Amino acid sequence: MASQVPDIGTDIRRLMRRCRRVGLGTLGESGEPYVSLAMIALDQDGTPILHLSDLADHTRNLKRDDRVSLLFDGTLQAAVPLAGERATVQGRISRADERRMLARYVASHPEAASYAGFRDFHLYRVSVERAHLVAGFGRIHWVEGASVTLDRAALGSLPEAEQGIIEHMNADHADAVRLYANRLLERAGDGWRMIGIDPDGCDLRQDAEVARLTFDTLVRDAPSARAELVAMARRARSVSAG
């Protein structure tokens, strides 16, 4: 039986936020398992967001049976993949027509903008029911979905403030954004921009490359986000000076 382990739930959500692709498991017409590759984004609360074509087999499957399984693989850069982090998330999938959610998806996957308006493409959200983390020896846990996603109180006013924070950071603090990428995330080059912020951290992009900066504490509004971003900038400058 799944157990409630809040810290493990946070670890799973933060792993999910680092991934841009998932293995998508659906059930075929006769109940046979079918696994495909899909691109993923996460909503402010950690809810998985998918943008799928009606022509795909996995979409036909999920329209018959809304049960899905997602594999978030954090082992892609690991020398020994089976020693790395991965999480299987199980839940129910449903259509989502919110423009805000589509904007978050396209920010993470700009190539989707070219077909986001096609009539055979639709946005979906996965309601997380439980999740399984494997993160090396001794760290194998099942948790309930409620410990993975954030409740409305944890989000505060950040969803409404997100776009303003992004615009402000890119227009007035581009140097800090570059330092986050160069010094804290060890990603080279200029031209880094913030493309999203949520309670757990922020996403940066340079051309086709995306990097994830995880915060030390949850942020819930513009003032707490500002405090965390300032602290991160100070840390980055300290690393630079060293």
Backbone torsions as a table, in degrees:
resi	resn	phi	psi	omega
1	MET	NA	142.3	179.6
2	ALA	-67.3	144.0	-180.0
3	SER	-116.6	157.2	179.9
4	GLN	-88.7	113.5	178.2
5	VAL	-133.6	87.9	-171.9
6	PRO	-55.0	-40.9	-178.9
7	ASP	-64.2	-38.3	177.2
8	ILE	-65.7	-38.8	176.4
9	GLY	-58.9	-41.5	177.0
10	THR	-64.3	-42.1	178.0
11	ASP	-59.9	-41.8	179.8
12	ILE	-64.8	-46.4	-178.9
13	ARG	-60.9	-40.7	-179.3
14	ARG	-69.6	-34.1	172.1
15	LEU	-63.8	-45.0	178.7
16	MET	-57.4	-40.6	-177.8
17	ARG	-68.0	-21.7	178.8
18	ARG	-82.3	-14.0	-174.4
19	CYS	-96.5	141.4	178.2
20	ARG	-112.8	-5.4	177.5
21	ARG	-139.8	155.0	179.7
22	VAL	-140.4	157.0	163.0
23	GLY	-83.1	124.0	-176.6
24	LEU	-106.6	113.7	179.4
25	GLY	-99.8	125.3	176.7
26	THR	-129.5	175.5	-179.7
27	LEU	-112.4	128.6	-178.9
28	GLY	-73.9	-178.2	-173.3
29	GLU	-59.0	-32.8	-179.9
30	SER	-102.2	13.8	179.6
31	GLY	87.2	5.9	179.9
32	GLU	-74.4	142.4	179.6
33	PRO	-71.6	141.4	179.4
34	TYR	-137.1	127.9	-177.8
35	VAL	-121.4	132.2	179.9
36	SER	-135.3	174.6	178.3
37	LEU	-100.0	134.4	177.6
38	ALA	-140.9	151.4	174.7
39	MET	-87.1	147.2	-171.4
40	ILE	-132.4	149.9	167.4
41	ALA	-136.7	164.5	178.7
42	LEU	-122.2	140.8	175.5
43	ASP	-75.3	175.1	-178.1
44	GLN	-53.7	-38.4	-176.6
45	ASP	-87.1	-0.1	-179.1
46	GLY	97.4	3.2	177.3
47	THR	-67.1	126.7	177.9
48	PRO	-66.7	139.4	179.7
49	ILE	-122.3	129.6	178.5
50	LEU	-124.6	150.2	177.9
51	HIS	-123.8	106.3	-166.9
52	LEU	-123.3	149.4	177.4
53	SER	-87.5	139.7	175.6
54	ASP	-62.3	-21.0	-176.6
55	LEU	-80.8	-13.6	-175.9
56	ALA	-77.5	146.2	178.3
57	ASP	-60.0	-39.2	-177.9
58	HIS	-65.4	-31.3	178.4
59	THR	-71.4	-40.9	176.2
60	ARG	-61.9	-37.4	178.8
61	ASN	-64.5	-48.6	-173.9
62	LEU	-70.9	-20.9	175.2
63	LYS	-72.3	-25.0	175.4
64	ARG	-84.3	-37.9	-176.7
65	ASP	-142.1	117.4	-172.4
66	ASP	-81.7	3.8	177.1
67	ARG	-77.1	129.8	179.9
68	VAL	-137.5	160.8	175.4
69	SER	-133.2	135.2	-179.1
70	LEU	-120.0	130.7	174.0
71	LEU	-102.2	114.8	174.8
72	PHE	-96.7	112.5	-171.3
73	ASP	-104.6	109.1	177.0
74	GLY	-97.6	17.7	-173.1
75	THR	-103.6	5.8	-169.7
76	LEU	-60.0	-31.3	-179.6
77	GLN	-100.8	4.1	-175.7
78	ALA	-79.7	137.4	177.0
79	ALA	-65.7	-35.3	176.3
80	VAL	-120.2	90.9	-172.7
81	PRO	-53.7	-38.4	-177.3
82	LEU	-69.7	-9.6	174.6
83	ALA	-93.9	-2.5	-176.4
84	GLY	-91.9	178.8	-177.8
85	GLU	-86.8	135.6	169.3
86	ARG	-152.8	154.5	-178.5
87	ALA	-139.5	135.6	172.5
88	THR	-102.4	124.7	-178.1
89	VAL	-113.6	126.4	180.0
90	GLN	-112.4	143.1	179.4
91	GLY	-177.9	-163.3	-179.8
92	ARG	-116.5	138.9	-176.0
93	ILE	-107.9	144.7	179.8
94	SER	-150.2	159.1	178.1
95	ARG	-64.3	144.5	176.4
96	ALA	-135.3	124.2	-174.5
97	ASP	-114.1	16.1	-178.2
98	GLU	-74.9	128.7	178.6
99	ARG	-61.4	-35.3	-179.2
100	ARG	-62.5	-40.8	179.4
101	MET	-68.2	-39.0	177.0
102	LEU	-63.9	-39.1	178.7
103	ALA	-61.6	-40.5	177.7
104	ARG	-64.3	-40.2	179.9
105	TYR	-64.7	-47.5	-177.6
106	VAL	-66.6	-33.0	176.7
107	ALA	-61.6	-37.2	178.9
108	SER	-80.2	-29.4	-177.8
109	HIS	-132.3	77.0	-174.3
110	PRO	-59.4	-24.0	178.1
111	GLU	-62.5	-22.8	-179.9
112	ALA	-70.4	-18.1	-179.4
113	ALA	-61.0	-29.2	-176.2
114	SER	-72.6	-20.6	179.6
115	TYR	-127.0	9.1	-179.0
116	ALA	-62.5	-25.9	-179.4
117	GLY	-91.7	-0.8	-179.4
118	PHE	-67.5	143.5	-175.6
119	ARG	-69.7	-20.9	-178.2
120	ASP	-97.5	9.1	174.4
121	PHE	-112.8	136.5	-179.3
122	HIS	-141.1	154.7	178.2
123	LEU	-90.6	140.3	178.8
124	TYR	-131.5	151.7	174.4
125	ARG	-123.9	149.2	179.2
126	VAL	-112.3	119.3	174.3
127	SER	-80.8	112.3	-173.0
128	VAL	-75.0	123.1	179.1
129	GLU	-100.0	-38.7	173.5
130	ARG	-162.0	167.5	-176.0
131	ALA	-148.5	153.3	-177.7
132	HIS	-126.6	118.1	179.3
133	LEU	-103.0	131.6	169.2
134	VAL	-122.0	116.5	-174.0
135	ALA	-137.7	44.8	179.3
136	GLY	98.1	178.8	-175.2
137	PHE	-58.9	128.0	176.7
138	GLY	81.9	-2.7	180.0
139	ARG	-120.8	74.4	178.2
140	ILE	-130.9	114.6	-171.6
141	HIS	-141.9	141.8	163.8
142	TRP	-98.7	138.6	175.0
143	VAL	-137.1	157.4	175.4
144	GLU	-75.2	152.1	-177.7
145	GLY	-59.1	-30.9	-178.3
146	ALA	-63.4	-23.1	178.2
147	SER	-86.6	-9.3	-179.3
148	VAL	-92.9	-50.9	-179.5
149	THR	-87.4	156.8	-178.7
150	LEU	-90.1	145.5	175.5
151	ASP	-83.3	170.9	-174.6
152	ARG	-60.4	-34.9	-179.2
153	ALA	-64.6	-35.3	-179.4
154	ALA	-69.6	-24.7	-179.0
155	LEU	-78.3	-30.3	-177.7
156	GLY	56.7	-136.4	-179.4
157	SER	-100.9	11.2	-176.3
158	LEU	-61.0	-40.2	179.1
159	PRO	-55.6	-40.4	179.7
160	GLU	-72.9	-27.9	-176.7
161	ALA	-89.3	-11.5	-170.6
162	GLU	-54.2	-53.7	-174.2
163	GLN	-62.3	-39.6	178.1
164	GLY	-64.2	-39.3	177.9
165	ILE	-63.9	-45.1	179.9
166	ILE	-59.8	-48.7	-178.5
167	GLU	-62.4	-41.5	179.9
168	HIS	-64.4	-45.6	-178.2
169	MET	-64.8	-42.0	-178.2
170	ASN	-71.7	-32.5	-177.7
171	ALA	-83.7	-40.5	-171.0
172	ASP	-111.0	-14.5	-175.7
173	HIS	-136.0	40.9	179.8
174	ALA	-61.0	-30.8	178.4
175	ASP	-64.9	-39.3	178.7
176	ALA	-67.1	-41.1	178.6
177	VAL	-60.8	-42.5	177.8
178	ARG	-62.8	-40.5	178.9
179	LEU	-65.1	-38.7	175.9
180	TYR	-54.4	-48.0	-177.0
181	ALA	-69.4	-49.2	-173.8
182	ASN	-70.4	-45.4	-170.0
183	ARG	-97.4	-38.9	-178.2
184	LEU	-87.7	-33.4	-177.2
185	LEU	-107.8	-3.9	178.1
186	GLU	55.8	41.4	174.0
187	ARG	-105.9	131.4	-172.9
188	ALA	-81.8	163.0	168.0
189	GLY	96.4	168.5	176.6
190	ASP	-101.3	-177.9	174.8
191	GLY	80.0	14.5	177.3
192	TRP	-72.7	139.6	178.8
193	ARG	-132.7	149.3	173.7
194	MET	-80.6	133.3	-179.1
195	ILE	-118.4	-9.7	179.6
196	GLY	-169.6	151.6	174.8
197	ILE	-142.5	140.5	-179.7
198	ASP	-143.2	177.5	-176.4
199	PRO	-58.7	-26.8	-176.5
200	ASP	-89.7	-20.3	-175.3
201	GLY	167.6	-161.8	179.8
202	CYS	-138.9	157.9	-179.6
203	ASP	-110.8	135.9	-179.4
204	LEU	-119.1	149.6	179.7
205	ARG	-136.4	140.7	169.2
206	GLN	-133.6	107.7	-174.4
207	ASP	54.8	-118.6	-177.8
208	ALA	-91.7	-3.0	-176.4
209	GLU	-93.3	133.3	178.8
210	VAL	-120.3	138.7	179.2
211	ALA	-130.9	146.9	-177.3
212	ARG	-111.9	124.2	175.7
213	LEU	-107.0	116.7	-178.5
214	THR	-93.2	132.8	178.9
215	PHE	-78.5	158.6	176.2
216	ASP	-75.1	-31.7	-179.3
217	THR	-135.1	157.9	176.1
218	LEU	-67.1	140.1	173.9
219	VAL	-112.5	147.3	-173.6
220	ARG	-127.0	-7.7	-176.9
221	ASP	-160.7	179.1	-177.9
222	ALA	-61.6	-44.4	179.8
223	PRO	-62.3	-43.3	179.9
224	SER	-70.4	-32.2	175.3
225	ALA	-65.8	-43.2	178.8
226	ARG	-60.3	-44.8	-179.6
227	ALA	-60.4	-42.2	-179.4
228	GLU	-69.8	-40.3	179.5
229	LEU	-66.5	-37.6	176.1
230	VAL	-64.4	-44.2	179.0
231	ALA	-62.0	-39.9	178.6
232	MET	-65.9	-38.6	178.5
233	ALA	-65.0	-40.9	177.0
234	ARG	-62.5	-42.2	178.3
235	ARG	-63.1	-42.4	179.8
236	ALA	-62.2	-41.3	179.1
237	ARG	-66.7	-33.8	177.3
238	SER	-66.3	-42.2	176.4
239	VAL	-62.5	-42.2	178.9
240	SER	-60.8	-42.4	-178.4
241	ALA	-68.0	-28.1	-177.7
242	GLY	-79.8	NA	NA
